[in-house]
Amino acid sequence: MHRRLILAAISAVFFFLAAAPAAAHDWYTGTLDPVTGGGCCGKADCAILQVDPGVLTGEADGYRLRLTAEQAAKINPARRTPVDTLIPWDRVQASHDGNYHLCLPTYPTPSMRADFFCFWAPPNS
């Protein structure tokens, strides 16, 4: 009986550890772009944006986002092309954790208004 409890406890720990990465991504799921109404996430195309020098600059109409193909692949592992797009101010959403977050398509789509699905910035940034 004691052995069963230990095995049950170990199984529970493994279950929660395996579920942790999915839970971290869950808040992207079901969110929508405030202007286009499009969904933000397809399970593997959103992540925290590492804002290195030159990646994100403020312009009159929004943030200018520039990523190398390698940087873009850190957001969406299937992405193989660089990003140079304007994120209009009305499409910037408030980040829940104080970080920048970005959802990218696998490749640019001409019918999209810009080369991203959704973007979050820290409040007052």
Secondary structure, DSSP 8 states (H G I E B T S, - for coil): -HHHHHHHHHHHHHHHHHHHHHHHHTTTTT-B-TTT--B--SSSSEEE----TTTEEEETTEEEEEE-HHHHHHHSTT--S-EEEEEEGGGEEE-SSSS-EEE--SS--TTSSSS-SEEEE-TT-
